[in-house]
């Protein structure tokens, strides 16, 4: 029963398990975390210190995106600590609301706006017109290859139709 409770709890929390292990890579997760903090930080620094880089409506949209991102994180953090989940399998003390992928998905668009604006600002000093599209293509290719590599053992399983 304990295996079922933890498995269902992990799957409902947004994680995918394979042989009771989460399908994840610590290296890839670290790269995502560092790039996310870095590019959002660059975007915020550009908004604070560059007055002529974006137009007024663009600046307002980026600030609104940042405020929505902060509000979503604060709301999910508040939901995580306000209740005592005790023996519930989901949400639980080990996996509160804050780890739910579908709840965090509400902040995806504001996050992507800030992430891509930060990437744009980080590459703004390079004057080659192919640099930004190439960097974005490399980022997408990295995401695709890392997801395939993480899920490769699942694709070749005889009980999974993806192997056909």
Beta strands, then each sheet from edge to edge (+ up, - down):
strand 1: 17-18
strand 2: 21-22
sheet 1: 1+ 2-
end
